Amino acid sequence: MEEQEKRGRRKTEEPKEEYTGKSSGEWKERVIQIRRVTKVVKGGKKLSFRAVVVVGDGNGSVGIGCGKSSEVIGAIQKAVIDARKAHIKVPIFKKTIPHPISAKAGAGKVLLKPASEGTGVIAGGSARSVLELAGIENILCKSLGSDSPLNAARATIKALSELRLFNDVAKERGLTLQEMLNWYNVS
């Protein structure tokens, strides 16, 4: 009787949606979604699994991958390999992002805004996983449109890849950072 109660408690304590896998080296893995998919073939239906995984080092590098296999573990491994190949470098400015940005992937749209110190990561679902593994500590995020975790994660990655630091923009314009930031004070 006690063993059944312990088993019941363990099941409720484990997170349903997120699974944090082993981190090899500095990379951390987080499974966003595991789906059972079927393909209709001549002899009937062929069953396989699709896994969506986010991989990040917590220091500005993050990637998302999707893998498909006849077993769950194989799908996760393929997704991790795919995510490491497609990782991006995120510019982080004072533990947040340099400027507000929005991006769209499929029917999913994501709006990201920088936040002040102590705000934390205010985001939901797969966007939260992407932002946490990227190493961003203070940010506001709103996911619009699609409820698909894959589209929300891809839109978040797209938005983070389009961010630019003030120094880079000043160099492109041929100005110093001080001139660019104080353009309205010129009399």
C-alpha positions as CSV (number, residue, x, y, z in Angstrom):
1,M,0.0,0.0,0.0
2,E,2.8,2.4,0.9
3,E,4.6,1.7,-2.3
4,Q,1.6,2.6,-4.4
5,E,1.2,5.9,-2.5
6,K,4.9,6.6,-3.1
7,R,4.5,5.8,-6.8
8,G,1.5,8.1,-7.0
9,R,3.4,11.0,-5.4
10,R,6.3,10.5,-7.7
11,K,4.1,10.8,-10.7
12,T,2.5,14.0,-9.5
13,E,5.9,15.6,-8.6
14,E,7.5,14.9,-12.0
15,P,6.9,17.7,-14.6
16,K,4.6,16.6,-17.4
17,E,5.6,19.0,-20.1
18,E,9.3,19.6,-19.5
19,Y,12.1,17.1,-19.1
20,T,15.6,18.4,-18.5
21,G,18.0,15.8,-19.9
22,K,21.6,15.2,-19.1
23,S,23.9,18.1,-19.9
24,S,27.0,17.0,-21.8
25,G,29.7,19.5,-21.2
26,E,28.2,22.9,-20.7
27,W,25.1,22.3,-22.9
28,K,21.8,21.8,-21.2
29,E,18.9,20.1,-23.0
30,R,15.2,20.5,-22.4
31,V,12.6,18.5,-24.2
32,I,9.6,20.7,-25.1
33,Q,7.4,18.2,-26.8
34,I,7.1,14.5,-27.6
35,R,4.4,13.6,-30.1
36,R,3.3,10.2,-31.4
37,V,2.8,10.4,-35.2
38,T,1.4,7.9,-37.6
39,K,1.9,7.5,-41.3
40,V,-0.5,5.5,-43.4
41,V,1.3,3.1,-45.6
42,K,0.2,0.2,-47.9
43,G,0.2,-2.4,-45.0
44,G,-1.5,-0.2,-42.4
45,K,-0.1,2.5,-40.1
46,K,3.5,3.1,-39.3
47,L,4.0,4.6,-35.8
48,S,6.9,7.0,-34.9
49,F,7.7,9.7,-32.4
50,R,8.7,13.3,-32.9
51,A,10.7,15.2,-30.3
52,V,11.3,19.0,-30.1
53,V,14.4,19.9,-28.0
54,V,16.0,23.1,-26.9
55,V,19.7,23.1,-26.3
56,G,21.6,26.0,-24.7
57,D,24.7,26.9,-22.6
58,G,23.1,29.6,-20.5
59,N,25.7,32.1,-21.8
60,G,24.1,33.4,-25.0
61,S,24.1,30.3,-27.2
62,V,20.8,28.5,-27.9
63,G,19.3,26.2,-30.5
64,I,16.2,24.3,-31.3
65,G,16.0,20.9,-33.0
66,C,13.3,18.5,-34.2
67,G,13.9,14.7,-34.5
68,K,11.8,11.8,-35.6
69,S,12.4,8.1,-34.8
70,S,10.5,4.9,-34.1
71,E,11.6,5.2,-30.4
72,V,11.4,8.1,-28.1
73,I,15.1,8.1,-27.1
74,G,16.2,8.0,-30.7
75,A,14.0,11.0,-31.5
76,I,15.4,12.9,-28.6
77,Q,19.0,12.2,-29.6
78,K,18.3,13.2,-33.2
79,A,16.6,16.4,-32.0
80,V,19.6,17.3,-29.8
81,I,22.0,16.8,-32.7
82,D,19.8,19.0,-34.9
83,A,19.6,21.7,-32.2
84,R,23.4,21.8,-31.7
85,K,23.9,22.2,-35.5
86,A,21.4,25.1,-35.6
87,H,22.4,27.1,-32.5
88,I,22.7,30.9,-32.6
89,K,24.5,33.5,-30.5
90,V,22.2,35.9,-28.6
91,P,23.4,39.4,-27.7
92,I,22.7,39.9,-24.0
93,F,22.8,43.4,-22.5
94,K,22.6,43.7,-18.7
95,K,21.0,40.2,-18.3
96,T,18.2,41.2,-20.8
97,I,17.9,41.9,-24.5
98,P,19.0,45.2,-26.0
99,H,15.7,46.3,-27.5
100,P,12.1,45.1,-28.1
101,I,11.5,42.9,-31.0
102,S,8.8,40.6,-32.5
103,A,9.1,37.7,-35.0
104,K,6.8,35.2,-36.7
105,A,7.3,31.6,-37.6
106,G,4.4,29.8,-39.3
107,A,1.3,31.0,-37.5
108,G,3.1,31.6,-34.3
109,K,4.2,35.2,-33.4
110,V,6.3,36.2,-30.4
111,L,6.8,39.6,-28.8
112,L,9.9,40.1,-26.7
113,K,10.6,43.2,-24.5
114,P,13.6,44.0,-22.2
115,A,12.8,44.1,-18.5
116,S,14.5,45.7,-15.5
117,E,16.6,43.9,-13.0
118,G,14.7,41.5,-10.8
119,T,11.8,41.0,-13.2
120,G,12.7,37.4,-14.1
121,V,11.6,35.5,-17.2
122,I,7.9,36.3,-17.8
123,A,7.1,33.9,-20.6
124,G,5.1,30.8,-21.2
125,G,5.6,27.4,-22.7
126,S,8.4,26.8,-25.1
127,A,9.4,30.4,-25.3
128,R,10.3,30.3,-21.6
129,S,12.6,27.3,-22.2
130,V,14.4,29.0,-25.1
131,L,14.9,32.2,-23.1
132,E,16.1,30.4,-19.9
133,L,18.6,28.2,-21.8
134,A,19.9,31.3,-23.7
135,G,20.9,32.8,-20.4
136,I,18.5,35.7,-20.4
137,E,17.4,36.5,-16.8
138,N,15.0,39.4,-17.2
139,I,12.5,39.6,-20.1
140,L,8.9,40.0,-20.9
141,C,7.5,37.7,-23.6
142,K,4.1,37.3,-25.1
143,S,3.3,34.4,-27.5
144,L,0.5,35.3,-30.0
145,G,-1.2,33.3,-32.7
146,S,-0.4,29.6,-32.8
147,D,-0.5,27.3,-29.7
148,S,2.1,25.0,-31.3
149,P,5.2,24.7,-29.1
150,L,7.4,24.2,-32.2
151,N,6.2,27.4,-33.9
152,A,6.5,29.4,-30.7
153,A,10.1,28.2,-30.1
154,R,11.0,28.9,-33.7
155,A,9.6,32.4,-33.5
156,T,11.5,33.0,-30.3
157,I,14.8,31.8,-31.9
158,K,14.1,34.0,-35.0
159,A,13.5,37.1,-32.8
160,L,16.7,36.4,-30.8
161,S,18.7,36.0,-33.9
162,E,17.6,39.4,-35.2
163,L,18.7,41.3,-32.1
164,R,21.6,43.8,-32.5
165,L,23.8,45.6,-29.9
166,F,24.1,49.4,-29.8
167,N,27.8,49.2,-30.6
168,D,27.2,47.2,-33.9
169,V,24.5,49.7,-35.0
170,A,26.7,52.7,-34.3
171,K,29.6,51.1,-36.3
172,E,27.2,50.5,-39.3
173,R,26.1,54.1,-39.2
174,G,29.6,55.5,-38.9
175,L,29.0,57.1,-35.5
176,T,30.3,56.7,-32.0
177,L,28.1,55.1,-29.4
178,Q,27.8,58.4,-27.6
179,E,26.7,60.3,-30.8
180,M,24.1,57.6,-31.6
181,L,22.6,57.6,-28.1
182,N,22.6,61.4,-27.7
183,W,21.4,62.4,-31.1
184,Y,18.3,64.2,-29.7
185,N,20.5,66.4,-27.3
186,V,22.3,68.1,-30.2
187,S,21.3,71.8,-30.2
